[in-house]
């Protein structure tokens, strides 16, 4: 697995995963092409107008794919794989999250609900709460794509499959569908999450620190089974 990330070049990371790279290129090109001909607000409204009660319910669950609790769960699972993977995950999630949140709070762009307030009635699923500020970039999308990059690294047999990318993309789409973000927010989040994670993984993988014995150990839980006292006494009586 370490051979996949010998080079620190971001180009090398993306060429390691051909299906993922093609998917990213198509995503990027389509996003750029749409932005040339259709404004961000028009793109958002096109998505917002395509709604259905089943999709309302589904995307409210799908959007949790970019939630921090899922990242915590992944980190706990990685304790039983390799300790160095836990450090990979924590570092990637913290740094990508800090970058996304830093940009959010610096720019302070309005979210769709605020941008269209009093101008256009948006479709928002019943009993769903939307936010009004700090739109760019999408934090959920950043996290989803960071986790996707981690999973591509941990499961190299998936590098020729776009499955993980599609799952992360659905999280990004859910943010637009739920009226939380504009398409440009999602695209920026996807770029930050995936690119930063691949770069950090390359640095980690080439570091001698993480080649140490402790880094390649994992958590073991041993369960001691105590004998039943009644069975013990029965055993002793049968021997007497």
C-alpha positions in Angstrom: 0.0 0.0 0.0 2.9 2.3 0.7 4.1 2.1 -2.9 1.0 4.0 -4.0 2.2 7.2 -2.5 5.9 7.4 -2.9 5.7 10.7 -4.8 4.6 13.9 -3.2 3.3 15.2 -6.5 -0.5 15.7 -6.5 -0.4 14.5 -10.2 1.0 11.2 -9.0 -1.8 10.8 -6.5 -4.5 11.3 -9.0 -2.9 9.1 -11.7 -2.8 6.3 -9.1 -6.6 6.2 -9.3 -7.7 6.4 -13.0 -11.4 5.9 -12.5 -11.4 8.5 -9.7 -9.3 10.9 -11.7 -11.7 10.7 -14.7 -14.7 11.3 -12.4 -13.0 14.3 -10.9 -12.1 15.7 -14.3 -15.6 15.3 -15.6 -17.0 16.9 -12.4 -14.6 19.8 -12.7 -15.2 20.4 -16.4 -18.9 20.2 -16.1 -18.8 22.6 -13.1 -16.7 25.1 -15.0 -18.8 24.7 -18.2 -22.0 25.3 -16.3 -20.6 28.3 -14.5 -19.7 29.9 -17.9 -23.2 29.6 -19.3 -25.4 29.5 -16.1 -25.0 31.6 -13.0 -24.6 30.0 -9.6 -28.1 31.2 -8.5 -29.7 29.7 -11.6 -27.9 26.4 -11.1 -29.1 26.3 -7.6 -32.7 27.0 -8.6 -32.6 24.3 -11.2 -31.7 21.7 -8.5 -34.1 23.2 -6.0 -37.0 22.9 -8.4 -36.4 19.2 -8.9 -37.8 17.8 -5.7 -39.9 14.8 -4.5 -41.0 13.7 -1.0 -38.9 10.5 -1.3 -35.8 12.6 -2.2 -36.6 15.0 0.7 -36.3 12.1 3.1 -33.4 10.4 1.4 -31.1 13.4 1.1 -31.6 14.3 4.8 -29.9 11.0 5.6 -27.4 11.1 2.8 -26.1 14.5 4.0 -24.9 12.9 7.2 -22.2 11.3 5.1 -20.3 14.6 5.6 -21.0 14.8 9.3 -18.2 14.9 11.8 -19.7 11.9 13.8 -19.1 9.6 10.9 -15.5 10.7 10.8 -15.1 9.9 14.5 -16.6 6.4 13.8 -14.1 5.9 11.0 -11.2 6.9 13.3 -12.3 4.5 16.0 -12.5 1.6 13.4 -9.0 2.5 12.2 -7.6 1.9 15.7 -8.1 -1.8 15.0 -6.3 -1.5 11.6 -3.1 0.6 12.1 -2.3 3.3 14.6 -0.7 5.4 11.8 -4.0 5.4 9.9 -5.7 7.0 13.0 -3.1 9.8 12.8 -3.7 10.1 9.0 -7.4 10.4 9.5 -7.3 12.9 12.5 -4.8 15.1 10.8 -6.6 15.1 7.4 -10.0 15.8 8.9 -8.7 18.6 11.3 -6.7 20.4 8.6 -9.3 20.2 5.8 -12.0 21.2 8.3 -9.9 24.2 9.6 -9.2 25.4 6.1 -12.9 25.1 5.1 -14.1 26.8 8.2 -11.4 29.5 8.0 -12.5 30.4 4.4 -16.2 30.3 5.4 -15.8 32.7 8.3 -13.4 35.0 6.4 -15.6 35.4 3.3 -19.0 35.1 5.1 -21.0 34.5 1.9 -24.7 34.2 2.3 -26.4 30.8 1.9 -29.2 30.3 -0.6 -32.0 30.9 2.1 -30.5 34.3 2.8 -29.6 35.1 -0.8 -33.1 34.4 -2.0 -34.9 35.8 1.1 -37.9 37.8 0.0 -37.1 37.2 -3.7 -37.8 33.5 -4.4 -39.6 30.8 -2.5 -37.3 27.9 -2.1 -38.3 24.3 -1.6 -37.1 23.2 1.8 -38.1 19.8 3.2 -40.6 19.9 6.0 -39.2 20.4 9.5 -35.7 20.8 8.1 -33.6 23.8 9.4 -31.4 25.7 7.0 -28.6 28.1 7.8 -28.2 31.6 6.4 -24.5 32.5 6.5 -21.0 31.2 5.8 -21.8 29.4 2.6 -18.5 29.0 0.8 -17.1 26.3 0.8 -19.4 23.4 1.9 -18.0 21.9 5.1 -20.0 18.7 4.7 -18.7 18.2 1.2 -15.1 18.9 2.3 -15.4 16.2 5.0 -17.1 13.7 2.7 -14.4 14.1 0.0 -11.6 13.9 2.7 -13.1 10.6 3.9 -13.4 9.4 0.3 -9.7 10.1 -0.3 -8.9 8.2 3.0 -10.9 5.2 1.9 -9.3 5.1 -1.5 -6.0 5.0 0.2 -7.0 2.3 2.7 -8.7 0.1 0.1 -6.5 0.2 -3.1 -8.6 -2.4 -4.7 -11.2 0.4 -5.1 -8.9 2.7 -7.0 -10.3 1.7 -10.4 -13.9 2.2 -9.2 -15.8 5.5 -9.0 -18.1 4.2 -6.3 -16.6 6.1 -3.4 -16.5 9.3 -5.5 -20.2 8.9 -6.4 -21.0 8.5 -2.7 -19.1 11.7 -1.8 -20.7 13.4 -4.7 -24.2 12.5 -3.4 -23.3 14.2 -0.1 -22.4 17.3 -2.1 -25.6 17.2 -4.1 -27.6 16.8 -0.9 -26.2 20.1 0.3 -27.6 21.9 -2.8 -30.9 19.9 -2.7 -31.4 20.8 1.0 -30.9 24.5 0.2 -27.8 24.7 2.3 -25.2 25.6 -0.4 -24.7 26.8 -3.9 -23.0 24.5 -6.5 -19.7 26.5 -6.3 -19.6 25.8 -2.5 -19.8 22.1 -3.2 -17.2 22.2 -5.9 -14.8 24.1 -3.6 -15.4 21.7 -0.8 -14.7 18.7 -3.0 -11.5 20.2 -4.2 -10.3 21.1 -0.7 -11.2 17.8 0.9 -9.8 15.4 -1.8 -6.6 17.4 -2.8 -5.5 18.2 0.7 -6.0 14.7 1.9 -4.0 13.1 -0.9 -1.2 15.6 -0.4 -1.1 14.9 3.4 -1.2 11.2 2.8 1.7 11.4 0.4 3.7 13.3 3.1 2.8 10.9 5.8 3.6 7.9 3.7 7.0 9.1 2.9 7.8 10.0 6.5 10.2 7.6 8.4 8.2 8.4 11.6 5.3 6.3 10.4 7.4 3.4 9.4 8.2 2.7 13.1 6.9 -0.4 14.8 4.4 1.4 16.9 2.8 3.1 13.9 2.0 -0.3 12.3 0.5 -1.8 15.4 -3.2 -1.9 16.1 -5.5 -2.1 19.1 -6.3 -5.5 20.4 -9.1 -6.3 22.8 -8.9 -9.6 24.6 -11.9 -11.0 26.4 -11.3 -13.3 29.4 -14.0 -15.9 29.9 -14.4 -16.7 33.5 -15.5 -20.2 34.3 -18.9 -20.7 35.9 -18.4 -21.5 39.7 -21.2 -24.1 39.6 -19.5 -25.9 36.7 -16.2 -25.8 38.6 -17.8 -27.3 41.7 -19.5 -30.0 39.6 -16.2 -30.8 38.1 -14.4 -31.2 41.4 -17.2 -33.4 42.8 -17.0 -35.7 39.8 -13.2 -36.2 40.4 -13.6 -37.0 44.1 
